[in-house]
């Protein structure tokens, strides 16, 4: 849900940048360019804050993934030891 909110917040950046380069700059609207640039600068901290909050909320999950990763590493190591014994 939070990742979707971040995507919705970041999605308009591409559209706005396209509008700036295709319309505003060729027309020479410097005031509009400054206004849009200011809006983009204000949206950026909200996006970064949402990203940090999303990391904080999901910080308990890597431990679960970590346990599974450790099991896979141990299983892989055991299979390597078995194969090295067979090759002798």
Secondary structure, 3 states (H helix, E strand, C coil): CHHHHHHHHHHHHHHHHHHHHHHHHHHCCHHHHHHHHHHHHHHHHHHHHHHHHHHHHCCCHHHHHHHHHHHHHHHHHHHHHHHHHHCC
